[in-house]
Structure formats: structure tokens, C-alpha cells
Amino acid sequence: MRRHRNVKIVATLGPASETYETIRALHEAGADVFRLNMSHGDHAGIREKHRIIREVERDLNSPIAILADLQGPKLRVGTFGNGPEELAQGASFRLDLDKAEGDGSRVCLPHPEIFAALQPGAHLLVNDGKIRLRVRECGADFAECEVVIGGVISDRKGVNVPDVELPLAALSEKDRKDLEFVCQLGVDWLALSFVQRPEDVTEARELANGRAAILSKIEKPSAVERFSGILAASDGIMVARGDLGVELPVQNVPPIQKRLVRACRAAAKPVIVATQMLESMIESPMPTRAEVSDVATAIYEGADAIMLSAESAAGSYPVEAVRTMDNVAREVEGDPTYTQIIEASRKAQRNTVADGIVAAAREIAETADIKVICCFTQSGTTALLTARERPRVPIMALTSLRGTARRLALSWGVNCVMTEELTRFKLAVVNAARAARAEGYAEALDQIVVTAGVPFNVPGTTNILRVAPCQESLIYSTDPG
């Protein structure tokens, strides 16, 4: 299914979007990737959503990526004996390992690893930062705190510790079970929560063992500080602005978002901008102007994908939310300013033969009257490098591997077409011409650019480029041999 835009749309599935009819409608409205949130629902429900997505994919003959988002370790307080308690600013409040029910002066925090890492002066944020505590005194099993920002605290509210790198693995026991389940199911991407260091990504990669690509969610200050290493270890990145905006001052998030997007683009790795993009559409059929501007900003920055969370999972207008994102994307990408911004932020990458080939493909396509860049790819690398160039003409990735086509559904501007396994470049050019005509990118008298690696079916061998006509008789008559 050809998209008339380059940025991709990720839609989270949930109670509002779990039937065949709705999931198909979401894909037809513009969703390229479906996110399965492992924090909600059981394995039976996840399996059924996966089955429906693959059924839609088959019925529409359109590769769809499935992203399984692992929950990560969740830090939560215990319960309160008399219900919610009001914490007043300046009051004292104790967190400890005592499993007794809490009251207005204390509550259990059943995470000894937090107490082991705390220092006086550290902050703890409760309930998405609505309550802020500062540690006055702490030990192996307690923390005496001052209430800096008060509010109502209740059972099992989440706790963030922004000032401290916690000795916690990114994968809990639940995550390990979920990871194995979804890998056996056949998802394309794994999103890791609570990533703090590159080693967290390495651990997940070893467990996945090549069955899914690894996407790291950047939602901790320590992840921002160690981003270069995390990016190098990952196949993709999600800028998870929700927790990031809790653990850091909110004004820090926009420049961080911009830096991370540019770094991912330079590394030719897809990046998703996520959280609260069209939040009001959970209940309203129309977004706010500020939300539309937020979506547009991510697109102007060159993000590979923009994501809907509760808007499509639990909202009243899931299809309308996707359609709104699609409309905004088309409008932004049709703006001449968009092209100027994207091209001004392009950095020359000339380290390998493949870098040179894709750069030349873009330059030729934009100089001559070329309709589409056709790249044959097995691992997906050639398509990712081509997408990094952000060409003005469409990118069509041709592959014989369904898994590669699905993973590339997350990448900017890449339209995937399944093809037979090939052994000769001439046949590749003919197949590219046929696909370009069939998908509506070009007509018989148009020209296309074709890139591939010879020998075929060997990942990482991009080494050939040809400008070719779309008319097959002309391909044969002009073929050099």
C-alpha cells in the first residue's frame, strides 16, 4: 500500500482497536506499524492481535511492522490502610521496606535496590512527578524525605528516581518471558523500556537472537547521557517524552528530542517520536492546534515515525487520530520549507562504498528526471542508508525477505515491495521497472535509479548503481551485457 508521505505512523492497539475491522481501518487510514503494549493484556490477547494484523497484511498485500513494547521494571509504592493520603509541602514522609500498609507519614517502597543507590539530596517523583520528595536521610531500608511538592498519594503509584542510576536490569522476569513469547510469535521490533546503559540493549539482543530488531526507549537522564553507546547498540530509538519529561525539567525535552533525532538520522537508524502527540483526541474528534504543531515539529525534524498511544489504544476516535496524523504529514511534507530544513540538516556520509552509492543515487535522482530510487536489499541496510539521504523522490525497497520488508515499514520514506530471489543484476533492473510501474511510481517512458549489491543475496554488498528506463525492451537494448 503506497503512502503519499515519508514519515511513518505507529498506532498502539488496545481495547478501542482490537477487531479486524478497526485494525484494517487503521492501516488503510495510514498506520504503518502497530504497537503491542506488553504492560497491558495477557499473552492470549497479544496473540490474537498479532494474528489479526497478519491477516490484514495478507488481505491488503501490504507489509506491516509489529512493535512489541516491553514493560520494563516498574517501581511502585505499596498500599495505604485508610485510602489516599494528602502530603503537605514541607512535611516529612518516610519510604521503607516495611510491608505494613501506609499512612500519612510513611509507605512501603518494596525496592531495596533504590535505597542502596540513594544519597541525601536525591529526589523521588511519585505519580508521574505530581509529588516530589527530597531525601534528607537514608539507609539500606529507608529514606526520610521532605515533601517538596505535595499532593494526594494512593495505592501503587509509580516512582521515578531521576538523580540516580539504579542498579536495575532493563529486563524484569516478566520482560524475559514476554520477550521470548513475542519472538516466537514473530514480531518485527522489540522496544526496551528503562534503558540506562548500552549493556541493557546487548542483553536483550542476545535473548532475541536475531528474531527481532531492538529499539531502545530513551526515557531516563542516564540514557541521554550515554546515548551514543545506546544508539550504537540499538537498531532504532524511541524518544519517549512521557517519562523523560517527568525525570527532567520539561523545557529540556524539546532540544533533547532534536539532538536524538539528528543523531539517529546520521547513524541511519529509525527514530520514533512518541507520547501525547494527539492526546486530546482520546476524547475529542479534533486535536488542539498545539498538538498539530507538535506533530509537525517532529516531521520537520526528520523523524522516521510519529506515534499514537492511548489515542488509538483506548480513545474514542482511533481511526480519526491516524487520519489526522496522515493529513498533517502530507501538508508538512508538501511545504517548501520542509525540503529546505531536511536538506540543510543533511550531513555527508562517505565512509563506505555503500555510502557513496546511495549518495550518488540521491544526487542523480534529484538532478535528472528520475521518478523513484529502487534499492534491492536483504538485510535492509541499503534502504536505511538511502532513507538517511532523505531524497526528494520516493524510495522503493525490493526484497525477497518478508521480515526485512516488515522491519523497513518503520523507516522514513521506504515503501517495501516483495520480489523473487534474484541472481542477476539485469533481472533486478527488470523487476524494479515492473514494480515501479505496478505501484504507480513511474510509467514506461520514465527513468528510475536502481541500486543493488553483486553478488546478490549477500548482506552489506551495495556496490552497483544504474539509471534505467521503465520500458523493458529499452532495458534489454541498452544493457551493457
Long-range contacts (C-beta under 8 A, 24 or more apart in sequence): 1-27, 1-28, 1-60, 1-61, 1-62, 2-415, 2-439, 2-440, 2-441, 3-30, 3-32, 3-415, 4-330, 5-30, 5-326, 5-329, 5-330, 5-333, 6-329, 6-333, 6-390, 6-412, 6-413, 7-298, 7-299, 7-303, 7-304, 7-305, 7-306, 7-329, 7-333, 7-412, 8-32, 8-33, 8-304, 8-305, 8-306, 8-409, 8-410, 8-411, 8-412, 9-33, 9-305, 9-306, 9-307, 9-308, 9-322, 9-325, 9-326, 9-329, 10-34, 10-35, 10-67, 10-272, 10-274, 10-305, 10-306, 10-307, 10-308, 10-410, 11-35, 11-307, 11-308, 11-312, 11-318, 11-321, 11-322, 12-36, 12-37, 12-69, 12-307, 12-308, 12-309, 12-310, 12-311, 12-312, 12-313, 13-37, 13-49, 13-312, 13-313, 14-40, 14-41, 14-310, 14-312, 14-313, 14-314, 15-313, 15-314, 16-312, 16-313, 16-314, 16-315, 16-316, 16-318, 17-312, 17-313, 17-318, 18-45, 18-48, 18-49, 18-52, 19-52, 20-52, 20-55, 20-56, 22-318, 22-319, 23-49, 23-52, 23-53, 23-56, 24-56, 24-59, 24-60, 25-319, 26-312, 26-318, 26-319, 26-322, 27-56, 27-60, 27-62, 27-64, 28-60, 29-319, 29-322, 29-323, 29-326, 30-322, 30-323, 30-325, 30-326, 30-329, 31-312, 31-322, 32-64, 32-65, 32-305, 32-409, 32-410, 33-64, 33-65, 33-66, 33-67, 33-189, 33-305, 33-409, 33-410, 34-64, 34-65, 34-66, 34-67, 35-67, 35-68, 35-69, 35-191, 35-307, 35-309, 36-66, 36-67, 36-68, 36-69, 36-182, 36-187, 37-69, 37-313, 38-68, 38-69, 38-70, 38-71, 38-175, 38-178, 38-182, 39-69, 39-71, 40-313, 43-178, 43-181, 46-181, 46-182, 46-185, 47-185, 50-182, 50-185, 50-186, 50-187, 54-186, 63-402, 63-405, 63-406, 63-408, 63-409, 63-416, 63-418, 64-406, 64-409, 65-188, 65-189, 65-406, 65-407, 65-408, 65-409, 65-410, 66-186, 66-187, 66-188, 66-189, 66-406, 67-187, 67-188, 67-189, 67-190, 67-191, 67-215, 67-410, 68-178, 68-179, 68-182, 68-187, 68-189, 68-190, 68-191, 68-212, 69-191, 69-193, 69-217, 70-171, 70-175, 70-178, 70-179, 70-190, 70-191, 70-192, 70-193, 71-172, 71-174, 71-175, 71-178, 71-193, 72-170, 72-171, 72-172, 72-175, 72-192, 72-193, 72-194, 72-217, 73-168, 73-169, 73-170, 73-172, 73-175, 73-194, 74-158, 74-172, 75-109, 75-111, 75-114, 75-158, 75-159, 75-160, 75-161, 76-156, 76-157, 76-158, 76-159, 77-102, 77-107, 77-108, 77-109, 77-126, 77-153, 77-155, 77-156, 77-157, 77-159, 78-102, 78-107, 78-108, 78-109, 78-110, 78-155, 78-156, 79-107, 79-108, 79-155, 79-156, 80-107, 80-153, 80-154, 80-155, 83-154, 84-152, 84-153, 84-154, 84-155, 85-152, 85-153, 85-154, 86-150, 86-151, 86-152, 87-131, 87-147, 87-150, 87-151, 87-152, 87-153, 88-147, 88-150, 89-147, 89-148, 89-149, 89-150, 90-146, 90-147, 91-146, 91-147, 91-150, 92-136, 92-144, 92-145, 92-146, 92-147, 93-133, 93-145, 93-146, 93-147, 94-142, 94-143, 94-144, 94-145, 95-124, 95-133, 95-142, 95-143, 95-145, 96-141, 96-142, 96-143, 97-141, 97-142, 107-153, 109-143, 109-159, 111-159, 112-140, 112-141, 113-166, 113-167, 113-168, 114-143, 114-159, 114-161, 114-164, 114-166, 115-139, 115-140, 115-141, 115-142, 115-143, 116-140, 116-167, 117-161, 117-164, 117-165, 117-166, 117-167, 118-143, 118-161, 118-164, 119-164, 121-163, 122-161, 122-163, 122-164, 123-148, 123-161, 123-162, 123-163, 124-159, 124-160, 124-161, 125-159, 125-160, 125-161, 125-162, 125-246, 125-247, 126-153, 126-157, 126-158, 126-159, 126-160, 127-151, 127-153, 127-154, 127-157, 127-158, 128-158, 128-160, 128-242, 128-246, 129-160, 129-246, 129-247, 160-243, 160-246, 160-247, 162-220, 162-221, 162-246, 162-247, 162-248, 165-196, 165-197, 165-222, 166-196, 168-194, 168-196, 169-200, 169-203, 170-194, 170-195, 170-196, 170-200, 170-201, 170-203, 170-204, 171-200, 171-203, 171-204, 171-207, 176-207, 179-204, 179-207, 179-208, 180-207, 182-212, 183-207, 183-208, 183-209, 183-211, 183-212, 184-211, 186-211, 187-212, 188-212, 188-213, 188-403, 188-406, 188-407, 188-409, 189-213, 189-214, 189-215, 189-235, 189-236, 189-407, 189-410, 190-214, 190-215, 191-215, 191-216, 191-217, 191-238, 192-216, 192-217, 193-217, 193-219, 193-240, 194-219, 194-220, 195-219, 195-220, 195-223, 195-230, 196-220, 196-222, 196-223, 196-226, 197-222, 197-223, 197-226, 197-229, 197-230, 198-226, 198-229, 198-230, 198-232, 198-233, 200-230, 201-230, 201-233, 201-234, 202-233, 205-233, 213-407, 215-270, 215-272, 218-244, 218-260, 219-243, 219-244, 219-247, 220-244, 220-247, 221-247, 221-248, 224-248, 224-256, 224-260, 227-260, 227-263, 228-263, 231-263, 231-264, 231-267, 231-269, 232-267, 234-269, 235-269, 235-270, 236-264, 236-269, 236-270, 236-271, 236-272, 236-304, 236-410, 237-264, 237-269, 237-270, 237-271, 237-272, 238-271, 238-272, 238-274, 238-307, 239-271, 239-272, 239-273, 239-274, 240-274, 240-275, 241-273, 241-274, 241-275, 241-276, 242-274, 242-275, 242-276, 245-275, 257-298, 257-301, 258-301, 261-298, 261-301, 261-302, 261-303, 262-301, 262-302, 262-345, 264-304, 265-302, 265-345, 265-388, 265-390, 266-347, 266-349, 266-388, 268-349, 268-381, 268-384, 268-385, 268-387, 268-388, 269-384, 270-304, 270-305, 270-384, 270-387, 270-410, 270-411, 270-412, 271-303, 271-304, 271-305, 272-303, 272-304, 272-305, 272-306, 272-307, 272-410, 273-298, 273-301, 273-303, 273-305, 273-306, 273-307, 274-306, 274-307, 274-309, 275-307, 275-309, 276-309, 277-306, 277-307, 277-308, 277-311, 277-325, 278-308, 278-311, 278-321, 278-324, 278-325, 279-310, 279-311, 281-311, 281-315, 281-317, 281-320, 281-321, 281-324, 282-310, 282-311, 282-314, 282-315, 282-316, 282-317, 283-315, 283-316, 284-317, 285-316, 285-317, 285-320, 287-321, 287-324, 292-324, 292-328, 295-325, 295-328, 295-329, 296-328, 296-331, 296-332, 299-328, 299-329, 299-332, 299-333, 299-338, 300-332, 300-337, 300-338, 300-341, 302-341, 302-342, 302-345, 302-390, 302-412, 303-412, 304-387, 304-410, 304-411, 304-412, 305-410, 305-412, 339-392, 342-390, 343-390, 346-389, 346-390, 349-385, 349-388, 353-462, 353-463, 354-381, 354-382, 354-385, 354-460, 354-462, 354-463, 355-385, 357-451, 357-462, 357-463, 357-464, 357-465, 358-382, 358-385, 358-386, 358-388, 358-389, 358-451, 358-462, 359-389, 360-465, 361-386, 361-389, 361-391, 361-449, 361-451, 361-465, 362-386, 362-389, 362-391, 364-449, 364-465, 364-467, 365-391, 365-392, 365-393, 365-449, 366-391, 366-392, 366-393, 368-447, 368-467, 369-446, 369-447, 370-447, 370-448, 370-449, 370-467, 371-436, 371-441, 371-442, 371-446, 371-447, 371-448, 371-470, 372-396, 372-436, 372-441, 372-442, 372-448, 372-449, 373-448, 373-449, 373-451, 374-398, 374-432, 374-435, 374-436, 374-448, 374-449, 374-450, 374-451, 375-450, 375-451, 375-452, 375-462, 376-419, 376-422, 376-428, 376-432, 376-450, 376-451, 376-452, 376-453, 376-456, 377-404, 377-408, 378-404, 378-457, 378-458, 378-459, 379-404, 379-459, 379-460, 380-404, 380-407, 380-408, 380-411, 381-459, 381-460, 381-462, 382-451, 382-452, 382-453, 382-462, 383-408, 383-411, 383-414, 383-416, 384-408, 384-411, 384-414, 385-462, 386-414, 386-451, 387-411, 387-412, 387-413, 387-414, 394-441, 396-432, 396-435, 396-436, 396-439, 396-441, 398-428, 398-431, 398-432, 398-435, 400-457, 415-439, 421-456, 421-457, 422-456, 422-457, 423-456, 423-457, 424-456, 425-452, 425-454, 425-456, 425-464, 425-466, 426-475, 426-476, 426-479, 428-452, 428-456, 429-466, 429-468, 429-475, 429-479, 430-472, 430-475, 432-468, 433-468, 433-469, 433-470, 433-471, 433-472, 433-475, 434-472, 436-470, 437-470, 442-470, 443-470, 444-469, 444-470, 444-471, 445-469, 445-470, 445-471, 446-470
